[in-house]
């Protein structure tokens, strides 16, 4: 992930807006990256402009520091720093065609943790469906095995020190134009375009401390 420090810029997608067709449509990708993510970039820069003591912290450190901030700053920093980090992880985690399942050590860890790749898909879909309202489902590194977890709004497991491998954005803006209110269909489509190479690189870094 690039541009981890203030001032934040909306780094381009690592692929064309239409690259995830037909699973995620071009219009959704444009709105999602250029407007939704941009609004978190702008909100984070505005909050930090008023708070010079936080400007030297990395994106992950900002999310973790947010819990110690008072009232409005807690919300502004967590919502916007989380919004930037979570969206970047989501977009970086997509690849089309994703014609190969996870490989190597990551596949072994998935099989240890969920029984099989199919077991992972079933459990991950259940988690994505369980988020009430807006949020994310995540594949994260636990202490001894991989775990699936969820978060509300723009909270992020990095706030609690976990290292995420993948996430699905289940805010309605991520799928409403194409899938309407059918989150299950969107989740099935997302499972078809997981960038397992990226997840594998993140898994290999799991022994490193968070940035
Ligand atoms: Mn989103």
Boltz pocket constraint, residues with backbone or C-beta under 6 A from the ligand:
constraints:
  - pocket:
      binder: B
      contacts: [[A, 32], [A, 36], [A, 87], [A, 169], [A, 171], [A, 173], [A, 174]]
      max_distance: 6.0
